[in-house]
Amino acid sequence: MPAIVIAAGLICSVTRSSMLGAALAIFMLAVATKQMKRLRVYAVVAVVLFVAAVPALGLFDYLYYNKTGQDSSAEWHGETLLTGIQYISEHPFGTGPGSIGARALDLKSNALVIESSFLSFGGEYGIAALLCFLVFLATAFRLVWRQQSRSGYVAAGIIVGFSVVMTVLIMHADFRLNCWVWFPVGLSVRSSMAQVNSSLLDVADARFRHYGC
């Protein structure tokens, strides 16, 4: 039932990045947990449900424009990504918080909007801050992935899926969303660090006992 609710939400949102991020995260976790057989069954069911939902939700035009490359939304996303890359190259140290996106639009109607959390973050805070954020994502993924636990896999799936979404959407400005997205990641990272610290203490204790004897 939760899977049906999530799938319905993804379809009704008509957001390509969310669908792609969820699909990539699920595939990665299926490989990690050796659940490929179940994944194939669920994938067939999902495709059937999606096809059945097309006429009910009126998605014929949406699919047609995507297939023929006439989707104005996709074109605008591509243009803003190029604009974002150019903006960062011209402002390597950033232009300050609130200079790009929704907050900037509240002050100026012609403010720059970059449909990418990564590029918007880099444009506001600079290339160094953007690199630090990317390192944070990679480090957090490494910590939670090596736990090989349910909570670790959940956190890894969130990082992968949400990173895909952040590539083409401004997500970091929504604090309500960030709270519930990063909370399980933080819990899993904390658990991983606790395991690491416990292992180090065990090693230190063993060496102390060895040399102490």
C-alpha positions in Angstrom: 0.0 0.0 0.0 2.8 2.6 0.8 4.3 1.7 -2.6 1.0 2.4 -4.4 0.6 5.7 -2.6 4.2 6.7 -3.5 3.8 5.6 -7.1 0.5 7.5 -7.5 2.2 10.6 -6.1 5.1 10.4 -8.5 2.7 10.0 -11.5 0.4 12.7 -10.4 3.3 15.1 -9.9 4.3 14.7 -13.5 7.8 15.5 -12.5 10.4 13.6 -14.6 13.3 14.2 -12.1 11.3 12.7 -9.2 10.4 9.6 -11.3 14.0 9.2 -12.4 15.4 9.7 -9.0 13.0 7.2 -7.4 13.6 4.6 -10.1 17.4 5.0 -9.8 17.3 4.7 -6.0 15.0 1.6 -6.1 17.2 -0.1 -8.7 20.4 0.6 -6.7 18.8 -0.8 -3.5 17.4 -3.8 -5.4 20.9 -4.6 -6.5 22.4 -4.1 -3.1 19.8 -6.3 -1.3 19.7 -8.9 -4.2 16.0 -8.2 -4.9 16.2 -8.0 -8.7 13.5 -10.7 -9.2 11.0 -8.8 -7.1 12.0 -5.6 -8.8 11.2 -7.0 -12.2 7.7 -8.0 -11.0 7.0 -4.6 -9.4 8.4 -2.8 -12.5 5.9 -4.7 -14.7 3.0 -3.8 -12.3 4.2 -0.1 -12.2 4.2 0.1 -16.0 0.7 -1.4 -16.2 -0.6 1.0 -13.6 1.1 4.0 -15.4 -0.4 3.0 -18.7 -3.8 2.7 -17.1 -3.4 6.1 -15.5 -2.6 7.9 -18.7 -6.1 8.4 -20.0 -7.5 8.9 -16.5 -5.1 11.7 -15.8 -5.0 13.2 -19.3 -1.3 12.6 -19.9 -1.5 12.0 -23.7 -0.3 15.6 -24.5 2.4 15.4 -21.9 3.8 12.2 -23.3 3.5 13.4 -26.9 5.4 16.7 -26.2 8.1 14.8 -24.4 8.5 12.2 -27.2 8.7 14.9 -29.9 10.9 17.2 -27.9 8.4 20.0 -27.9 8.0 20.3 -24.1 8.6 23.9 -23.2 9.4 23.0 -19.6 12.3 20.8 -20.6 13.6 23.5 -22.9 13.4 26.1 -20.1 15.2 23.7 -17.7 18.0 23.3 -20.3 18.3 27.0 -20.8 18.5 27.7 -17.0 21.2 25.1 -16.5 23.4 26.7 -19.2 22.7 30.1 -17.6 23.6 28.7 -14.2 27.0 27.4 -15.4 27.8 30.7 -17.1 26.7 32.6 -13.9 29.0 30.5 -11.7 31.9 31.0 -14.1 31.4 34.8 -13.9 30.9 34.8 -10.1 33.2 32.1 -8.7 32.8 33.4 -5.1 29.0 33.7 -5.3 26.7 36.7 -5.0 25.3 36.0 -1.6 22.2 34.3 -0.1 18.9 35.3 -1.6 20.5 36.6 -4.8 19.0 33.7 -6.9 15.6 32.0 -7.0 12.3 32.6 -5.2 13.7 35.0 -2.5 15.3 37.1 -5.2 12.1 37.2 -7.1 10.4 38.7 -4.1 12.7 41.7 -4.4 13.1 41.9 -8.2 10.7 40.6 -10.8 13.6 40.0 -13.2 15.8 38.2 -10.8 17.8 35.2 -12.0 16.2 31.7 -11.5 18.3 28.6 -12.0 16.4 25.4 -12.0 19.1 23.4 -10.2 19.8 23.3 -6.5 23.5 22.7 -7.1 24.0 25.6 -9.6 21.8 27.9 -7.5 23.9 27.0 -4.4 27.1 27.6 -6.3 25.8 30.9 -7.7 24.9 32.1 -4.2 27.8 30.8 -2.1 30.5 30.2 -4.6 32.3 27.3 -6.2 34.1 26.3 -3.0 30.8 25.9 -1.1 29.4 23.9 -4.0 32.3 21.5 -3.9 31.9 21.2 -0.1 28.3 20.3 -0.6 29.1 17.6 -3.2 31.8 16.2 -0.9 29.2 16.1 1.9 26.8 14.1 -0.3 29.5 11.7 -1.3 30.8 11.2 2.3 27.3 10.8 3.7 26.5 8.2 1.0 29.7 6.3 1.8 29.0 6.2 5.5 25.4 5.0 5.2 26.1 2.6 2.4 28.7 0.6 4.3 26.3 0.0 7.2 24.4 -2.6 5.1 21.4 -2.0 7.3 17.8 -1.0 6.5 18.3 2.5 7.8 21.5 2.8 5.9 19.9 1.7 2.7 17.0 4.1 3.2 19.4 7.0 3.7 21.4 5.9 0.7 18.3 5.8 -1.5 17.3 9.3 -0.3 20.7 10.7 -1.1 20.7 9.3 -4.6 17.1 10.1 -5.4 17.1 13.6 -4.0 20.4 14.4 -5.6 18.9 13.6 -9.0 16.0 15.9 -8.2 18.3 18.7 -7.1 20.1 18.5 -10.4 17.2 20.1 -12.2 15.0 21.6 -9.5 15.5 24.2 -6.7 14.9 22.1 -3.6 17.2 23.6 -0.9 15.0 26.7 -0.5 12.1 24.6 0.9 13.1 24.1 4.6 10.0 22.0 5.4 11.1 19.5 2.7 14.7 19.5 3.7 13.7 18.7 7.3 12.2 15.4 6.6 14.5 14.5 3.7 17.8 15.0 5.6 16.5 13.8 9.0 16.8 10.0 8.3 20.1 10.7 6.5 21.4 12.4 9.6 20.2 9.6 11.9 22.0 7.0 9.7 25.2 9.0 9.5 25.2 9.3 13.3 24.6 5.6 13.7 27.5 4.9 11.3 29.8 7.2 13.2 28.9 5.6 16.4 29.8 2.2 15.0 33.2 3.6 13.8 33.9 5.1 17.2 33.0 1.9 18.9 35.3 -0.1 16.6 38.2 2.4 17.3 37.6 2.1 21.0 37.7 -1.7 20.8 41.0 -1.6 18.8 42.5 0.9 21.3 41.4 -1.2 24.2 42.8 -4.4 22.7 46.1 -2.7 22.1 46.2 -1.3 25.6 45.5 -4.7 27.1 48.2 -6.3 24.8 50.9 -3.8 25.6 49.8 -3.5 29.2 50.3 -7.2 29.7 
